[in-house]
Amino acid sequence: MISGLGKFRRALARLVATLLALGLFASLTTLAPASARPGTGLSWRDLKTGSEAQFRGLAPVSRHVAWVSGTEGTVLRTVDGGRHWSDVSPGGDTTHLQFRDIEAWDDQHAVIMSIGSGRASRIYRTDDGGRTWKLGFKNRGKHAFYDCMGFWDRRHGIAMSDPVNGRFRVIVTNDGGRSWTTRSPLGMPPALDGEFGFAASGTCLVTAGPSDAWIASGGAAARVFHTTDKGRTWSVTDTPVVRSDAGGIFSLAVRDRQTLVAVGGDFEKPNKTAHTSAYSHDGGTTWTAGGDLDGYRSGAAFLPRTATTGSPSTGVVAVGPTGTNVSFDGGVSWKSVRNGAFDAVECTRDGACWASGPEGRVALLDGLKKR
């Protein structure tokens, strides 16, 4: 059972997260064109979406096709590299929802997840490019709060909620998000009092291979939970990332079943740089403190294998409300890309990196070297 202090800390963190999502900390962000610090050769190129929503959900499929989702039930899609965007929001009774996570396979098939307590946590799927959406899951547990989801393939996926009765709750799908079932909590290690996840960019849960997944936590701990059997059983490991009432790991980037990077910090202290990243080369069994980022970071992704300046497995980009950092050594050290204020970042197999954030901002990363 969560103690009174644990409940207070969790409520405080959720309040700040809500205010952040509503743009009340907009002074931390900027829509100015991004420029790169000498040595990175990278810069963000803004794309006009025509929206004022905050896009924490991001699902790029290629350099041409991408989906974003966010506040006020907003979902947009582009099929021409961001030159034009279509509003494919579900509408109806979803206009008050925050779609914090979205997964897509092409320009027709996508799954979106809204966050919040009780029935605010939902999952919808489209098979016609967003013209219609079908409800696949609606949370009915008053203590559950779903944060992130991920897929191993077009059929098999997983989503996670903050702890319910002392353990993170996990649901899975075998039909592409059309229906979901709850995994037994017996395979999940107990959560610490005041430990929870952050619905900051849809990447507090990531997948790799046919059955591996990792969950990142914050609050009372900054831990990583790992499953190798699609969520039936889990192990958990501590990390060097800072933990606080509003801090911890906000995003995991995964290259393969062995190589991961964790980023985070404290979103109430967005300029604090110490203990904001870690990396693992053994699938999350052990974690090493990474270089200091330029502040709290909410999203991270490995650079495309065909567009990295170093080893194909070591390029990483991390974004947050105070800017962008890039690493060419797997998170050991970081460089700055100024004015890159975003919430989420994802890269595609054909060499593109997309980012999304407040006030309808979406951008593409220029300067990636092609090999």
WOQUIWO-V603432 format. One line per field, one symbol per residue. phi: phi as a letter, one per 20 degrees, with the letter a starting at -180 (. if undefined). psi: psi as a letter, one per 40 degrees, with the letter a starting at -180 (. if undefined). burial: I if it has 16 or more other ideal C-beta (glycine too) atoms within 10 Angstrom, else O. Layout:
phi: ???
psi: ???
burial: ???
This chain:
phi: .ffffffffffffffffffffenfdfffdbdfgecdfgoemdbedfdeemcdfedeebbfebfddbccbaflmeccbcccmnfccdedffmmedfeedeebbcbdaeddbcccedpfmffebccccccmnfccdfdbcfdefeebedbbbcebfddbbccdggclnbgeccccdcmnfbcceffffedffeffnebddeebmcecccbmebebccdcbnfbcdceccdclnfccdbcfcefgcagccqedbddcebfddccdcrpcfecfefdfldbbbcdcmnfccdfeffeeqgcdbbbffgfecdedfgddeccccafdqccccdcmnfbcdecfmeebdcbbddfendcdcbaflmfcbdeeoffed
psi: ihiddddddddddddddddddeeefdeeiieihiiihhddeiihhihhdeieihgehhghdaedhiiiiaiffhhihieffedihhhfidabeeeeihgeihhidaedhihihiiiibedhihiiiefeediihhdhhheheeihhdiiiidaedhiiiiiihhfeihhhiiieffediiihihedehiiiihehiihgdeefehiiiaeeiiihiiabeigihhhieffediiiiiiieiiiidfiahdihhhdaedhihhibaheegeehdifeiiihefeediihhaihieahheiiihiidefieaieeehihhiaeeaiiiheffediiiihieghidihiiideeihiiiaifehiiihiehhh.
burial: OIOOOIOOIIOOIIOIIOOIIOOOIOOIIIOOOIOIIOOIOIIIOIIOIOIOIIIIIIIIIIIIIIIIIIIOIIIIIIIOOIOOIOOIIIOOOIOOIIIIIIIIOOIOIIIIIIIIOOOOIIIIIIOOIIOOIOOIIOIOIOOIIIIIIIIIOOOIIIIIIIIIOOIIIIIIIOOIIIOIOOIOOOOIOOIIIIIIIIIIIIIIIIIIOOIIIIIIIIIIIIIIIIIIOIIOOIOIIOIIIIIIIIIIIIIIIIIOIIIIIIIIIIIIOIOIIOIIIIIIOOIIOOIOIIIIIIIIIIIIIIIIOOIIIOOOIIIIIIIIIIIIIIIIOIIIOIIIIIIIIIIIIIIIOOIIIIIIIIIIIIIIIOOIOOO
